[in-house]
Amino acid sequence: MVGYIPTPQGTAALDTAIELATADRARVTVVNTGRAGNYADALFATAEDMDVIDAELGKAGIDHEVRQPTEGRAASEATLLVADEIGADLIVIGVRRRSPVGKVVMGSTAQNILLDANCPVLAVNAK
């Protein structure tokens, strides 16, 4: 499973998930949600963005599903619920570089996923 947001970090996570799925012939579920399921949030990908991801995975021959939960949950909660629902073996997320203080106070969606996931989490940096 990959947590996707339309940023360089999200693209890095998606690219990594595609590489892993291709090598292992694994199924990929892409999850994108805005903050608290907010459709107007900049992190909520457009329908066109999600169509491009769907086409890219299809072209690569990867069995996949693309989801955009909108139940109003925090992004980390929505991501973890989907991971549990599908029995994810791995969650791939993108993370951004942070200052030393930022590393101490990560407090983000990524931190919540890293701490609360019921499966391994692979955190990747944008290139």
Secondary structure, DSSP 4 states (H G I P E B T S, - for coil): -EE--SSHHHHHHHHHHHHHHHHHT--EEEE---GGG-TTSTTS--HHHHHHHHHHHHHTT--EEEE---SS--HHHHHHHHHHHHT-S-EEEEE----HHHHHT--SHHHHHHHH-SS-EEEEE--
